[in-house]
Amino acid sequence: MGAAVILDVIGSTIIGGLLLLILFRTNDNITMNTYNFSGEVTLQENLVATIEVLEFDFRKIGYCENPLALPDPETDAILYADTSEIIFLTDITGPDLAPGDGTLDTMRYRLGPTSELTGTPNPNDRLLYREVNGVGQGVNLGVTYFKIRYFRDSLTSSGSTTLAEILDLPKTHTFGTPTGITAMQIDIKVENTATYGNPDDNPYRHAFWRQIRLSSRNLRR
Amino acid sequence: MTGKATLIMVIGFSFIFIVVGYLWGNVATRSAENHISYYKNTIARNIAVSGANLALNQVIRDSNWVSDISDRPFENGEMTVTITPLGPPIRILESVGTFMGAEQKVRIKLQRGTRIFAEYAWFIPSVSTGSLNRPWITGDTVFGAFHTNQFLLVDGNPVFTGHVSTLKGLKDVSKTGPSNPQFLGGYEGGIDVSWNSEMSFPEYAADADAGVALGGTCKFQNTNVWLTFNDNGTVTYRTYNKTGDDSSKFSAPVTRSLSEMAPTGVIYAKGGNLFISGTLDGSVTIISEGSSGGGNGNVTLVGDLVYKVDPMISNGNGGYMPNPACDDLMGVIATNNIIIATSQLSGGKANNVDNPDIHIDAGLFAVKGGMQVQDLGTAPANKPLGSIYLQGSMTAGKEEIVAQFNGTTITAGYNRHVIFDSRFSVAPPSWYTYTYYYSVISWLE
């Protein structure tokens, strides 16, 4: 074996090694990007699923197929209103918007603490609870932020009506006492429950949604 | 050899990139589809809501409206609105919005015509000047909405916890100093709530005839009728076909169950006056129809007229809310006046004077007159008589006088303590006077 052959072998080994390194690196990048992209899609799907359920339920605040059961939804539909928790009266409907059974149901949305989800790598995700008549459970869709702001109708100096945020809202409402709430702003932020590699190098993906003015028509008939 | 390896490597990498590109492309497509789906549903719902609003605008203006909105193009989608036929008090309106294959629906329940006559605790829809010089005074309290198409006259410090509106404004008639009415629910002037133009009286006589055909005793003509409601669901009635309120001259009492006596929910008297009191267990509307002038077509309250179960209970916060346990409901309609009896012969003295205060649970409607006190200012009604505790509503052609006073002190008659029975706004008593007007009582989307 001549020196040239030895040189060929060494050169080939080096080039082959470099190619392998490129391959490994490419594979790692592909895996990371695939993870991130899939994670973002999942994240967005979670967000849309969450807000569709939220909108579906919140638009029915104060609805009851038997109006006698709730004669004053403007006054009595919302039982508890806090920045990350709300309890309201509604009438659970069937599929394809089939009317409710005319019996009032109590629905509660709340955001749990981060301590409930220590099993996920993301330290900020929380369970979002949806309870009907005290029965329900939290789901982990990566919600890290859930905030509701409440608004009432307000007259402007020109006589038209606008919305003004209720800043001194009592959390618990006495039956028969107007809450004044006619609209809500809902903010939700969701994050991946885990990320590929170190979060410092590859932060958790997140998506944010804001429903600027969600109003159940039953709150302002 | 070198060329072949290079070719294999290029093909291999190309294959990997194609596969990965395809996967990433799918991810991007899913992401876009996710948002597009939400967008399409949102637009479809907006179209459905718009269709519902367009239809509501029509049906509220014209209660006979039949939907002509079918596959109507709107915002690059289509809307279709259907509404159940006119007839029953409840109509269902459905609006369907479609946009790029997405479909959303809005379902609205409408109720006919209780907006004007059963939404106010106290309602004077007429511009009759007969309402003038009949002020609200210190000690008067109204829980619920108040409207008058005249001036609201105040003398002292009456309290209105609900929204107050007037057509002509507020007038202080106090001679002892400025009045200070309390409008805890706000006040608006210049609000016109139309009277009569949209109002429709049911065919009471025909309704009563239908009740008679079913074996009822619910139609009386040219006679005074004495009705005492008993808390066991029965009614005791007597008649007297001459003028006067001497209870001893009425015929022997006959007692029947309310459902047997008024199977259609109506007790109708024409050409006489009704004298009523007692405790109602059930639901009924009583009508006293007569010519103008006050000789007949009046309803006289000879004592308390209450439900078996209290209709309104405290909400623990200084206000009131409907009592879920109460299913009693009464409407009282008089062509002329609703009078609080004070005479000896009618028993009004014993019930309403010697025993101060009068309690009334009903929706009261005095078409041409108002609520007044019999012989106010003359004995025995020449002293303070306590309060009229009305749980229901009062609609009247004009204000009448229920109190005489000097300064802020009542010298004769009653203060008024009115609590609106909010059940009326969604379920008025049967055969209660309607306007042909539809209002939304339930919105599902």
Interface residues (C-beta under 8 A of the other chain):
Chain A: L19 T26 I30 N33 T34 F37 S38 E40 V41 Q44 E45 V48 I51 E52 R59 K60 Y63 C64 E65 P67 L68 P71 D72 D76 T93 D96 L97 P99 G100 T174 F175 G176 T177 S216 R217 N218 R221
Chain B: M9 I16 V20 L23 W24 V27 A28 R30 S31 N34 H35 S37 Y38 N41 K105 R107 K109 Q111 N315 G316 N317 G319 Y320 M321 P322 S422 R423 S425 V426 A427 S439 V440 I441 S442 W443 L444 E445
